[in-house]
Amino acid sequence: MSDSGSGYTGGGAWRSGGAANFQPHAFDPWLQPELFRGVLTRRVFAFLIDLVVLSIPVILAYVFIAVFGLITLGLGWLLFWLVWPASVIWALIYYGSSLGGRTRLPWACG
């Protein structure tokens, strides 16, 4: 089999110099543990905040549809099937806008 420019020389070394050119990651938790203190606690609280931000509109939608169903004598309860797809779309929009930032969304650039 011939080498077609893949960079592999067959002996376990790469053409770019092998292990001699290996750059370690900029932040190593074993060498710099002070940079990673409290990260787990902050991530747990961030998850709880995300959970609240995602669940409050869904709970409000359920309450609105329940009251609307009472007012319309049960006809409004047919809207309950929309809550699940709407909550998935809401979660995708929320995570997409919060993780993507302003530069990723064309309508959010300003």
N, C-alpha and C positions, 0 to 999 in steps of 0.2 A: 504494500500500500504506500502511496506517495504522500508526502506532506504538501498540502495545498495552501500553505500560508496561514495555517491556524495558529502558529506561534508555539506549537509543541515540538520539541526537538527529540523526544523519545527517551531521553535519559532522566526524566523527572525534573528537569530544569526548564525554565521558560527563557525565551530569547531576551526578555527585558532584564535579565540579570538574576532571576530566581529569588531566593530569600534575601539576597543582599539589598534589593530595592524595596522590600516590604515595609510599608509605613503602618505603624500601629494606629488604632483609632485614637482620635484626639482626646476622648474622655474615657479613661479606663477605671471602672469601679474598684478594681483591686489596688490600683496605684494612687487613686485620688478619691477615697471614700467620702471625704467631706463635701464633694460636689453632689453626692447622691443621698445625703441625709434628708429625711422628711419628704422624699419624693412619693413614697407610697401613701402617706397620709394626705398629701395634696391631691393625688390622683383619686383617692377614695372620696374626698369632699367634692372634687370636680364631677365625679360620677353621680353623686347624690344631687348636685345642682342640676346636672343634665336630666336626671330622672324627674325632678320637680318641674323643670321647664317643659319637658315633653308630656308629662301626665296632666298638668292643670288644664290645658286646652281640651284634651280628650275627655276629662271628667266633666268639664263645662258643656261639652257637646252632648254627652250622655244625659246630663240634667236638662238641657234645653229640649232635647228630643222627647224626654219623658214628660215634661210639662206641656210641650206642644201636642203630644199624643193625648193628654188629658183634655186639653182645650178642644181638639178636633174629634173627640169621642173615639179615640183609638186609631184614627186614620194616620196620624203623624208618626205612629210607632213603626210604620213601614220604612222610615228613614234610618232605623237602627243598623241596617245592613251597610250603610255608608260610613259608619264610624271606623270600622276596621281598616278599609282602604285609605280613608282620609288620615288616620293616625300613622299609617306607614309612610304616606307621602309627606306628612308633617315631619316625621323623624328624618327622612332623607333630606328634606330642605334644610332642617335645622343643622344636621351634622355637616351637610355640604357647605352651608354658609359659614359655620363656625370653624371648620377645619380648613376650608378652602381660602378663606379670607376675602378681602375686597377685590383683589386683583384677579380672582378666578371667576367672579360672577359679573357678566357684562352689565346687568341692570343695577349692580351695586357700586359701580365705579363712579367716582365723583370728584 
